[in-house]
């Protein structure tokens, strides 16, 4: 385990991902690059939305780049984007950090329906 890690540390999205030094170990045999960034984006978007059941997060992988598309209800667009796009930028930063953890570059798009 990583030095300084404590059980229940917020760095874990769920119990399926464990951090061993500089690599991410998943229960998925393929270890998809998009898995962690998509889970983080889903968690954040559903936490922000008033209608979490209408949040849809999709991804596509091209080389070491993961494109994450977040779709929310029209009434939640303002909450997810935030004033002057500050919430959207924070979402991109956190998802980017999750992508960097697995060695991927991420692009996060908030899709207008």
N, C-alpha and C positions, 0 to 999 in steps of 0.2 A: 504494500500500500504506500501511497504517497506520504511523505513525512508531514506531520502536522494535521493529518486527516483525523476527524472524529466521527464516530457513528452518528448518522443523521445530518451530516454536513449538507448544506444547501447546494453544493456543487453537483449533487446527484439528482437527475431528473426522475429516475425511478430505480428500482432494485436491479434491473437488467444490465445496467451499465456500471462497470467498475473501473476505476482508474489505477493502473499499474505503471508508475513512473510516467513515461511520456507516450504511452499508447492507450487506446481505448479498447477494451475487450467487451464484445457483445455476445449474446446468446445466438445471434444470427450467424450462420456459417459463413456468409459472404461478407459480413461486417461493412455494410453499405455506408458510404461517406455521408449520405443525406440523412441517415437515421437520427443522429443527435441534434443537428440543426432543426430538423422538422419537428422533433418532440419539443424542443425549447420554444420554437415559434408557436406551436399549437398551445402549449401551456400559457404563454404570455398573452396570446390573442384571446383565448377563452377566458382568461382572468380579467381582461379589460372589457370584454363585450357584455352588454346587457342580455343578449341572446346568444349564449355560448353554443347552443345546439346548431346555430346557423354558421358557425365558423368552419371554414374549409381551408386546409393547408395542403398544397401539392408541391412536388419538387421534381426537378429534372437534373441529371448529372451529366456533365460534359467534361471529361478529363478529370481534373482536380477542382472543378468549379461546380458548385451546387446553386441552382436557382430555386429559391423558395417563393411561392406565390401564396399570399394570404387573402382570402375572401371572407368578408363579414357582411352582416345585414346592413342595408343602407343607413339605418338609424344608428349604427355603431361606427360608421366611418369617421365621424368627428372624434370619437373617443380614442380610436386606434391611431389616428393621425396626430391629434393633439394640436395645441396652439403653435402656430408657425412650424409644424411638423416635428416638434420636439419629441413626442412620444414615439412617432415612427422612427426617428433617428436613434432613439434609445433601443427600440426593438431591433433595428438593424445591427447596432453595436453588440448587443448581447448574443444574437444569433450568429454574428460574425465571430465572436469569441468561441462559441460552441463549435463552429466550423473549423476554426484554427486548432482547436483541441484534437480534432481528428485529421488534420492536415488538409483541409479544404478551404478554398476561397468561396465566400457566399455572396449572393445577391438576393436581397429581399424586396419583393414587389408587393404593394398593397393594391389589390385589384378592385376597380370600381365596377360594380355590377350594373 
